[in-house]
Amino acid sequence: MTRPDRPTTVTAAHWALVTVVASVLHFARLPSIAYDTMYAEDGGTFVQGTLTGDHWLTPYAGYMHAIPRMIASVVTSSLPISWWAWGVGIGAALTIGAISGLAFVVSRQLGATTPVAIAAAAFPVLLPVAGIESLANISNLHSYMPYGIVFALLAAPRHWLPRAVLAIATAAMVATEIQALLLAPLAAVLLWRSPRVRWAAVLGYAIGAIIQVVAYFTSARDVSSGGTPPVAVVRGFLFDVVLGSVMGRTGVAQRIVSDLGWWIPLGMLVVWLIVMTYILRPHPARLALAWYLIMVAGASWTMSQTLNNFAAVDFIDGPFKLVRWGTLPALLYCGTALLVAGTLADQASRRTRTIVHGALLTLLAFQALSFQVPSDRTGVFWSTEIDRAEQACGNRMAEDTVTIPILPGDWVAELPCEAVTTPQ
């Protein structure tokens, strides 16, 4: 992915352009039937929390969600209440767009060709498995953070302003996803190799990590999982990460494993690991990073099943399905393709570069086949429910609360009538 002897100058304007385009494309993946919907923790935890005394560093479920709380705070303090669902969704899309912009800028600064940098920016936007439950909501923003953190740590800004911005952004990303702690060895190695240009991002990483550790040990967390059989963990990785990196339609993935067997995704993984190792073997640092990303992806998926009360899918008896927990490891898995493509594109042969760039564009086109997937995120519309809540609050005291249904069906937001009826 990198060629230090061929650095490319990129500016804040490049980052802004990629951020806007990626944000629009990300939001466009959301089916229109899901517009104006408030999803899960978006309303029931983060929006509700801004009105009930929570702050940016209030833990939830045992760890910190700094960026979702920041977005909820901005939305509830600046927009009319009937627009909050739109505000939250757009805020989530802008955050993912910013990560795509970061990936593009850092890739180009490190010498990657433009198609490789475009792929780095496109993966967070087009990742098929993300279409299941991770689109335009802040509840699942945390899944995108490690991908952004890797690029933040790889960045090598020369001036104090981008260093400061990068440090703050890295701290916020780490303080949003506790599994970012798995990247601590990468932060340490990069600081050791390039302390003068990477100390700021690593400092931000350390601050975010400390915040997460403190939150984990000082807040309540319900861990009721009885354990997951190893075969279920492996099957889940093959289904949600390997297949989920290239297809987002559960029915198609189900037919592959039911009709052709688990040997198909297992073979895809094994072949890729062999190809990756063979191509990167002359570049020990890149090979080590690629295998490290694979291991972090595997660890993340394993933790989601064994430590995170994972009960959404039975990967022993089925039915198997794609779930949101595949987003984080699948992004890191796709990241290994950038290292391989970048290494091949560094070759002097124009033909080689053309083939590599064509393969990357083919992968992105294949991912784009799952640009929109069927969604059941509909039927409960925020602005409509706010109208009903205003009527319900008509005869209540300002300090009374009103229950507002959100999605999925068992979620609600408890808001004070003062917030519902106060003109904005």
Secondary structure as UniProt FT lines:
FT   TURN            4..5
FT   HELIX           12..28
FT   HELIX           32..34
FT   TURN            35..36
FT   HELIX           42..47
FT   HELIX           48..51
FT   TURN            52..53
FT   TURN            56..57
FT   TURN            61..62
FT   HELIX           66..78
FT   HELIX           81..83
FT   HELIX           84..109
FT   TURN            110..111
FT   HELIX           114..126
FT   HELIX           128..131
FT   TURN            132..133
FT   TURN            139..140
FT   HELIX           141..144
FT   HELIX           145..154
FT   HELIX           160..174
FT   TURN            175..176
FT   HELIX           178..183
FT   HELIX           184..193
FT   HELIX           195..218
FT   HELIX           230..236
FT   HELIX           237..243
FT   TURN            244..246
FT   HELIX           250..255
FT   HELIX           256..260
FT   HELIX           263..280
FT   TURN            281..282
FT   HELIX           284..306
FT   TURN            307..309
FT   TURN            315..317
FT   HELIX           324..326
FT   HELIX           327..345
FT   HELIX           350..368
FT   TURN            369..370
FT   HELIX           382..392
FT   HELIX           393..395
FT   TURN            398..399
FT   STRAND          401..405
FT   TURN            409..410
FT   STRAND          412..416
FT   HELIX           417..421
//
